[in-house]
Amino acid sequence: MRRLVALAVVPALPLVLAACGGDDLPVKVTGEFGERPAVSFPKDAEPGDDLVTSTLVKGEGSEVHKGDLVVASYAGYRWNASGTKLVADSYAAAQPGAFPSGRLIPGLDKALVGRRAGSRVVAVIPPEEGYGARGDTRHQVGPRDSLVYVLDVLATYPKTAEAKGRPQPPTGAALPSVSADSPGRPPRVTVPRTAPPATLQVRTLVQGTGPAVRPNRLTVLQFTGVLWRSGRPFYSTWQDGRPAGEVLGVGQDIKAFDQGLVGQKVGSRMLLVVPPKWGYGSKGLSHYGIKGSDTLVYVVDILGTH
């Protein structure tokens, strides 16, 4: 993977919304859900001091709960006394973002909880509900900037999400065995006391029936990683508290994920045995105790693709 803890393609931009009435919404938004919105700002007006939101389209999908991974398309503007500027637009790239609720700026965390998939929400965010007095230069936000965002909530994934397909026959004694734990906990992985295979191994443990994973699409995963030499876990999205969003097939992740997961179907649970050259190479990843010689074992649940 590009990085071990993939909190998604959390957009490199500021986002906030909240659950308030929409009668005082100071901007006008037009357009269909799923399409890039048109946003009109009042002439010669400055943003107010209050967080104001409106749900323009009320969805009927799953409700967002605190701690979920939320997938949404978005357009965001910076608004201050000098005018407005578009600073974020996922519609142009045709790729939504993944938002780890509970780890976002305050207004966005407040706003996402209670929304349902299929909703379009507009939010006008004062600085104190966003990046505060410091602003955030990386996101092109100054200390006095308000933010205006339109978000189309496409899906939400709770921390208990897991593969929902048809179990497949065991992988054999030469490869690790995998057994399910209780919902919301990582599967148990038992590594055989033998030398690891020299080549990448990809096995289907649970066969899903959803769409196939395609390159350069946001794919939502649950996964746990184990060291072959010790059987010790080094990372798990289950333990981290939410699924992860990954863009696969374009070199942003470890080669094993690009090679082993693209083409697999949503709902599947996959076993990947990853020699060093398919993982983190000769440098390893010391922060997680991965040596350059380590073979890694991943169990990956493919939850969705967008």
N, C-alpha and C positions, 0 to 999 in steps of 0.2 A: 504494500500500500504506500501511497505517497507519504502518509504519516500513520502512525499506529492508531491513534485515537482520531477517527474520522468523524467529526461532528458534522459531517455532511459537507456539502458544498454550502456551508452556512454563508450566505451572501456577504461579500466584502462591501457592506453598506449598512447604513443605519435603518432600523425598522422599528416601528412602534404602532400599536393600536390598543384600544381599550373598549370596555363595554359600557358605553354611555348612549344617551339618546342622540338622534341625528338631526333634530330640528334646527340646531345652531351651527351646522356644518358650514364653514365659511368658503368652501370651494365647491365647484360643480364638476361632477364626474359623469361621463357618458360612455357607452360602449357595452358590449355583451360580455358575460362571464367567460373567461378563458381567452379573450382577445385584449390587446393592449388598450387601456383606457385613455380617453381624452380628458385632461384635467384643466379647468379654467379657474384662474385666480381673480379675486376682486381687484379692480383697478385702483392704484394708489392707496392700497390698504396694507397694513402690517398684521402679522399673526398675533393672536391673543395669548393670554397667559395660561389658559386652561387646556387640558387634554379633551379633545372632542372627537367622537367617532360616530360612524353610521354604518349599519349593515344594509347595503343596497340590494343584495340578493341573499335571501335566507336559504341556506342549504339544508338538505335532509339526510346527509351522511352521518358518519360517526362524529361524536362530540369530542372536542379536544379537552384532555385532562392535563393537569399539571405534571410535567415530566415527560409528556409525549414528544415524539419527533414529528413535526408538522411540515408537510410539503406544500409549498405555495408559489404561485407566480406573483410577481410584484413589479410596481413602478414607484420610485421614490423621488421626492423633490426636496431641495433645501430652500427655505423661505426666510428672508430677513428684510430689513428696511431697504436694502438695495435692489431687491427683486427676488426672482426664483430661478432655480437651475435644476434640471434633471440630473440626478446623481446615481440612479440605479434603474436598470430596465432588463428584467429577465425575459420579457416577451421578445426582445430583439434577438436574443441568443436562442430562443425556443427551448430553454432549459430552466425549470423551476429551481428554487432553493429549498434546503432542508433546515428547519429551525428547531434547535433543541430547547424547548420551553423549560424555563427554570434556570437557563444560563444566558439569557438575553438581557438587553437593557430593560429597565423596570416597566415602561409602558407596554412594551411588546409582550412581556411575560403576563401582565395583567390582562391584556386584550385577547390573546389567543385562547386562553382557558374559557370554555363555554361556547366557542364558535363551533359550527359544524362544517364538515367537508361539503363543498358546493356553495359556500358563502363567499360573497364579495364584500370586503370591509374597507372603509375609508377612515383614515386617522390623521388628525392634525395634532402634532406633538410639540409641546413647549420644551425648552432645553432641560428643565429639571426632570422631565420624564424620559429624557434621552441620554445624551452624553454629558450633561451637566456643564459646569462652568469651564471645564477644560476643553470641551469639544473633542473632536477626534479628527486629526489631519489625515489619517489614513482613509477615512471615509468622507473626506471633504466637508466636514462639519465644524463650524466655528462655535465659540462659547455662547453666542447670542442667536444662533440659528435654530429655528423651528423646522420640523420635518413634516412632510405630507406624504402618506403612503396609501396606495391602493393595493390590496392583496386578494388574490383569488385562492382560497383554501382548497387544495386538491385532495388531500388525504391526511390522516393522522395515524400514528403508529404508537401504541402503548408499550411500556417496558416488558409486558408479558407476551408480546407478539412472537409467534413461532411458525415454523413450517406446518402446512396443513394438507400434505399430500398422502400418497400411498407408500407405506414402508416397503423397502426392498430387501432382498436376501442379505445376510451378513457378508462383510467384505473379505473374510478369510483370515487365517491366523497370522499371516505375514504383515498385516496392516493393523493399525489401532482399532480397538472396538469402541463403540459409542453407545451409551444408554441414556435414556431420557431421565431428567430430574423433574421436580414439580414445576408447574408453570411459573415463569418469571425467573427461573434459575438456569444456569448454563448446563448443557448436557455433560455427562461424565465420560471422560476419555481415558482409556487404558492402553498404554503403549507397550508393545511386546518387547521382551528382553532380547532383542536381536539387533543386528546392524540395520540402519535405515536404508531404504532404497536409494539408488543413485539418481533416479529420474523422477520427475514430477508425477504423482499419483492422484487421480481424480476419480472419485466414486460417488454414486448417488445413493444416499441412505433413505431418503424419502422423495418419491417422484411427484412433483407438483403438476398441476394442469393449467396454470396460468400462461400468460404470454412469455415468449423467450426474451432473455436479457439481450439488449442490443448495444453495440458500442456507442459511447458518447451520450448515454442516457443516465439520468440520475436513478440509481438503484438503491433500494433500502434493504439493509442487511442486519441480521443478528449474527454475531460470530464469537467464537472463543478460540484462543490460540494456546498451544501447549508445546513445551520443549520435548523433543524426542528423547534426549539424553537423560532427562530426569522425570518426565511425565508431569512436570510442574506447569500450571497455567501462568502465562505472562500477561495476558490481557483478555477481557471479555466485555462485550457490550452489555450483556445481561448484568454483570457486576457494576458496570458504569451507570446503569440505570435507564438506558434507552437505546433503541436501534441507531444505526449509523447510515448516513447517506454517502454513497460513493459513485463517482463517475468512472465506469469501467471501459476497458478496451482502447484507451488513448494514452497509456503510459503514465497515468497519474498514481497508479497503485503498484504494488509488487507484481512482477510478471505472472506469478501463479494465479492471482485473482483475475487478471486480464485473460489469461489462457484458459483457466479452469471454470470460470463463471459465465463468461459471455456465451450465449447460446443455450444456457440452462433455463428451465422454466420457473416462473414465480410459483411459490409453494413448495419448492424443493429444499431438502437438506443435503448439503454436499460435504464430503470428506476430502480434504486436500492434504497430501503429504508433500512438503516443500523443501527440497534441498537448497543449500545456501544460494546458489546462483539464480534460483527462482524466487528467492526471498529478499534478504537484505545484503546479500553478497559477502565478500570477505571482511567488510567493516563491521558487520553485525549491527546491533542496536543496543548499546550498553545500558541505556536508561531503563530498558526492560529486561536486562540480563541476557540478551541474545548475543552469542559469540559468532564470529565469522565462520565457524565450522558447524554451527547448529542447523540441524534439520528441524523444521517446524511442522506442527500438526494443527490444521484449522478445521473446525466444524462450522459450516456457514448455512444459515437459513436465509433464503431469498424471499423477501416479504412483498416487494413491489417494484415496479419500474415506471418512470415518468419521463 
